[in-house]
Amino acid sequence: MPVTPRKSVSRRPLAFLVVLLCLAGAVTATILSTTSAVSDGVLQADTPEETLRRAFDTRRGDFWVEASGEVIDRLPDDLDGSRHQRMIVRLDTGQTLLIAHNIDIAPRVEGIEAGERLTFRGEYVWNEKGGVIHWTHRDPGLRTPGGWLEWQGRRYR
């Protein structure tokens, strides 16, 4: 009986799978590290507004949040570097936040006045005055999902 030569088995698919699993692990670790501030039990709350209050009380920040509040003041634009439309929002918890909306990337929210409700998605950064919400726009580098402002049924991103 003739002996047929053995076909060599390529290890490339296995190497590709190992690399793919390593990359998936790195992505998962990155996602978990950016959301751990909210999910570690200290900040986790029934509402996003309560989560923001706990973050302020414990001096935590650097996490993404979607919430809403009443505009209590419109401030002059910040023109230093990237231009930002700025407004102060009061949450239902009483906490105030500065919304810093980059108008070099996203459209300005024209016509919004004090007393109106604004919904937002962005990154919370702690400060002694209540905190700042920024990244309320799309991410041009596609590194994050980005954020937005929503007013009168229109989303600004």
HELIX and SHEET records of a PDB file:
HELIX    1   1 ARG A   12  SER A   39  1                                  28    
HELIX    2   2 PRO A   48  ASP A   57  1                                  10    
SHEET    1   A 7 ARG A 154  TYR A 156  0                                        
SHEET    2   A 7 TRP A 148  TRP A 151 -1                                        
SHEET    3   A 7 ARG A 117  VAL A 125 -1                                        
SHEET    4   A 7 PHE A  63  ASP A  78 -1                                        
SHEET    5   A 7 HIS A  84  ARG A  90 -1                                        
SHEET    6   A 7 THR A  96  ASN A 102 -1                                        
SHEET    7   A 7 VAL A 132  HIS A 134  1                                        
END                                                                             
